[in-house]
């Protein structure tokens, strides 16, 4: 089925009352695992790449790999820029042929300093105008989530949840297609059990007519996720949970390999360093993690 927009995928999800997973790819193995998992489950898919991936590899290289896989996919796939911080970054990914982009105008380009509301409106509106001219879906963020890659105490009363009235104003003024909201989740790792403020989610869903997005989906209890989907969440971002699965699988294989090759001859020593034997189990672990999340989100069989 190949490339589609996330708007197409999520409008169908809204009609059907389920959510679609948005999973971050950083290399060949994770991209393969994500797409194959969606095919296993016959689920639509949003495959994401973050702008921070540019610190790891040249985006053009990863993009070429991703599109080679997407063009063969047996399920509909949207290729999405996750957390674009500037207009220029988003334009670069539009040129790559992404069918969906996120402008995170809630924060300055440093990813830490908040933008004020009017600044968020202006940069989002600018991106929407450019992206819509190309038929590309735009996601924006309103409210404050925890920072990517940091551990943040959950249940903190100082968290800035998205205001429903402001959400209505924001969607109306920007024309954005998808809205990521702050309802108690955070990016990265949690201490304790995260708490979704379902009452606030319900209020926001009644205030706006676009699909809602939950970032920080890794580690949220399944029952809380299911309830959030029932209340209007249609896109759920997953990254950390896949990283943990990848890391743990490699750690397990390394330990097993060291034990098996203890005292090995020269040929055995060479075989110990076959990195394919590390990466294949890691890819399988990510694939199973993605499959499990897809089932919780309710999108299995919806492709």
N, C-alpha and C positions, 0 to 999 in steps of 0.2 A: 504493500500500500504506500509506503514511503512518506515523504515530507508533507506535512499539513501545518496549519497554524494552531497555536494553543487555544485560541478563541474558538475554533471549530471543535476541538476536543472537549473543552470545558463547557461549552453551551450544551453539548450532548450529555455531559455529566450532570449538568444542572437539571435537565429534563428528566434524567434517570435517577437522580438522588444519590449519586456516588461521587467519590473524589478520585483524582488521577495523580499518581506519584510523579514528582519531578526529581530526577536522580542525577547527581553530579558526576561527570566523567573527567578523569585527569590523564588517562593513558589508554592504550589499546585494550588492555585486559578489563578495565572497568567499563569501557564503552561496550565491549563484546558482552560482558556479563549482564549489563542493564538491558540491552536490546534482546538478548536471548531469553532473559527472564520474562520480558513482556510478551515475547512470542510464545513461550511456554504457557503463560496464563491467558493468552489471547486478549491482552489488555492494550488500550491506547497508552501512549507513553509521551512524557516530556523529558527530553534528554538535555541536561544543562551543562554549560561551561561557565566558570566564573572568570571575571577579569583578572583575578589574582593568579590564575593559571599561567598568565603571561610571565610570571616570575619563575616558572618552572620549565616552560618550553615555548617555542615560537607558536603563537596561535594558529598560523597558517598550516603548520604541520599537523596539529591535532584536529583542526577543522577538516582538513582533507581526509584524514582517517575516519572521522565521525561520519562525514557525508558518504563515504564509500560503504559504510555499514548501513546507514539509514536508507540509502537507495536500494538496498537488498532486503530491507525489513518487510516482514509479512504482516505487520500491524501499522496503524497510523502513528507517526512520530513527529512531534514538534521539536525543533532544535532551538534552544533558548539561551540567551545571555542572562546569567544570574548576577544581580548586584552590579550593574554598570553604574559607576559613580559620576561620570561626566557626559555631557552631550557628545564630545569627541570620541570617547570610548564606544558609546552606543552606535555612532555612525560607522565606526570601524567594523563592528560586528554585523551591521546591516549590509555592508559591502561584501562580507563573507557569505551572505546568502541566508542568514538566520531567519527563521520564520516567526520568531518571537523574541522580544527583548525586555529587559527590566531596567528602568532608570530608578535608582534608589536615591531620590532627592531628599530623603529624611536626614541624610548625613552629608557633610562636606567630602571632597575627594580623598581626604585622609582616612575616611571610614570611621572616624571617632567623634569628630566635632559635629553637633547637630546643626542642620539648616533650620531657619525659621519657616513657618508655614507658607508665607507668600513666596519665598525662594523655592520651596518644594513645588508649589503650584506652577511657577513660571518655567522651571526646567522641565517638569513633566509635560506641560503643554507644548513646549518646543519639540520635545522628542516625539510626542503623539503626532504632531503635524507632519514631521519628516517620515516617521514609520508608516503611518496610515497611507501616505502617498504611494508607498510600495506594497501595501496590503499586508503589513506586518503587525502582529499583535503587540500591545504594550502593557506591561505590568509596572505598577508603582507601589511605593510603600508609604504608609501613614501611621505615625506613632513610633515608639522606640522599642526595639528588640535588643537583646544582649549582643555583644560583639562576637564576630566570627572568631573561633579558635580560643575563646577565653572561657573560664569557668565562672559562672555567675550564680549567686544564691537565688534560688527560686522562692516564690512567695514574698518577695520584697515589695512592700507597699509603695516604694518610690518608683516602681516601674510605670512608665507613661503609656497607659493603654490608649488605643485609638478611640477618639470621641465620635459617636454616631452622627451627630449633627455636622461635625467637621468633615466626616467621610462623605456625607451627602453633598456638601458644598464642593469638596475636592473633585469628586467624580463628575459633577455637573460642569465645573469650570475647566477641567482638563480633557475630558473625553476619553479617559483611560479605559482600557478593556478589562483589566484584572486589578484587584487591590489586595496587596499584602497588608495584614493588620496585626497590631500588637494586642494579644489577648492572654498574655502570661507565659508564652514560650520564649525561648532564647536560642541563639545560634550556639553550636559547639556542645560542650559538656555541661551536664547538670550536677549540682550537689543536691542530693535528696530527690524527691519526686516532683516533677513539674506540675503545676496546677493551671489548667485552662479556665479562664473566666467565661463560662458558657453564657451567662446572662448578658455580658457585654457583646459577645459574638451574635447572639440572637437579635440584640438591638441594632447592631451594624447591618446585619442581613436585611432587616426590615427597612433600613434607611437608604440602601443603595440597590441598584438593579444590575450589578456586574458580579461575576464569580469572585469569591473571596479566597485568599491564599494564606496558608499557615506555614511560616518558616519555623525552623527549629523543631522539626517533626521527630527527629531521632531521640528515642528515650521517653517519649510521651506514652503513658499507659494506653493499651488498646481500647479500653472502654471509654476513655476520655476522647480518643481519636474518633471512635464510632459516633459518639454523641456530637462532636464538632461537625462531622460530616452531615449528620441529621439536621444540624442547625444552619448549614449553608457553606461550609468549607468545601471547595471544589479542587484545589490544587494543594498538595502537601510536599514540601521540600525535604529531601533526605540526602544527607552527605556523611555526617559523622558515623552513623551506624554502619555504613559500608566500609569506611576507613578502618573501624575497629575489627570488622569481620576479615578484611584483607590482612591486616597486621597479625591478628591472632592465628590465622591459617599459616602464614609464613613462619611465625614463631614455632608453631607446632611441627612443621615440616623440618625446620632447621634442627630442632632438638632430636627428632627421630633420625635424621640423616647423620648427625654427628655420632649418635649411638651405633648406627648400623655400620659406619665406616671407620670406627675406632680401630686403629692398627691395620688399616687396609694397605694393600700394595700400591704401587705408583698408579696403575690403571684405576684402581678403586678410588684413589685420592682425586684423580681427574674427574671421575664421574660424580663425585660429591658436589662439584661446583657447577653442575648443570642447572642454570637458573630457571629453565623451563619447568623443572620439577618443583620449584618454589612458586612460580607464578600461576601455574595451572590450578593447583588447589586454592590459591587465593582468589582466582577468578571464579572458581566454583562456589566459594564461600559467599562472595558478593552476589552472585546469581541467586543463590538460595535466599539471601537476605532480602533482595529486591522482590522475589516471588512472594515471600511472606508478607511484606508490606503491601503489595498489590492486593492480596486477599483481604487484608484488614480494611483497606480503603474502599473495597467493593467494586473494583473495576475489572475483575477477572471475567472473561467471556464477553466483554463489551466492545471489543475491536470489530 
